[in-house]
Amino acid sequence: MRPDVSLSRLVVTNFRSYARAELALDGRPVVFVGDNGAGKTNLLEAVSLLSPGRGMRGVPFAEVARDTGDGGWAVAATLETNLGETRIGTGLPAGDNAKARTRLVKIDGEQASSAGVLASLCRVVWLTPAMDRLFVEGASERRRFFDRLVMGFDPAHGTRVNAYDKAMRERNRLLSDDVRDVSWLAALEDQMATHGVAVAAARVEALGRMRAAIEAGHDAHFPRADLGLEGELEADLGAGAAAVDVEDQFKSRLAATRARDAGAGRTLSGPHRSDLTVRHIAKDREARACSTGEQKALLIGIMLANARLLAARGTPPLVLLDEIAAHLDEERRHALFDEILGLKLQAFMTGTEPSLFDGLGGRAQTFRIADGAVGPTDQE
């Protein structure tokens, strides 16, 4: 039986290592098997671009075009939900427009105003090998990771984050250029306060949902994580302060710190500096102090809790797991596969060895990838 949300077709054109590839999908989890560099992750990246943003690699859109192509690229997919079928297309046109900062998005053949519309169609979450260091590097990656989880509950969250960032960049530019137009600065700070408090409020609400889901749906194979948020606005809202009061306080703080921010060359207060904190509950240890294997297991546990929440709301995500099985023992691999199947998720997974996915048997579609080409599927 097809999941509530799944892709039935995926086509990539002039995308990374592919001149063209087309996949017919039946709703089962999807496994891409092949050597390193064969092009497995490129297909996961294509799926990730069915959501807002720059996808799982986070690179400029022009960089995903095939080296020997015409500078343009396209990803097309057919999304199946309980409401019916939706055709999604995204990409950059060839020629001069291929260096554009933004991509085109079409829904059922009609051009959308922005990629933000994708957030309301399907949720896409991912774990990649690069995220193995999520807990030991800077706050920015943890913040982006959590904001993507928040978007699953609140599709407009990404739009508000972008609006806040845009107003902040303009304020930083004025301060850097020594423009002291008080009215202009105040207008930008008002936008920052409005969008910033909305961003922080969505994070606080999502945090409460995630903590409850982790507690209620604990899987013994993946350690429970205690999640928290460090940030001025999030702390005020979490303590019960009214949003309008937090907005006023933030606006006043921004006005009072213009000279400080001008000297620093950036805004030093706001939700753009917030951080996600994670503790291993059983060991009462910060995630950054845990072993690499423990950190991986914590991440998987967080991702599964998020997927359970979204599935319960009737909006299960597409799940992208790059080289996920290689760093898990057999017991944890089987537990992960069983959870994915139990939640009726269409997960896209990559690996170098077919044996890593033996626990799935015929419950998954397997594609063999070699030299940027998709081979026959497993017919089990």
Secondary structure, 3 states (H helix, E strand, C coil): CCCCEEEEEEEEEEECCEEEEEEECCCCCEEEECCCCCCHHHHHHHHHCCCCCCCCCCCCHHHHECCCCCCCEEEEEEEEECCEEEEEEEEECCHHHHHCCCCEEEECCEECCCHHHHHHCCCEEEECHHHHHCCCCCHHHHHHHHHHHHHHHCCCHHHHHHHHHHHHHHHHHHHHCCCCCHHHHHHHHHHHHHHHHHHHHHHHHHHHHHHHHHHHCCCCCCCCEEEEEECHHHHHHHCCCCHHHHHHHHHHHHHHCHHHHHHHCCCCCCHHHCEEEEEECCCCEEHHHCCHHHHHHHHHHHHHHHHHHHHHCCCCCEEEECCCHHHCCHHHHHHHHHHHHHCCCCEEEEECCHHHHHHHHHHCEEEEEECCEEEEECCC
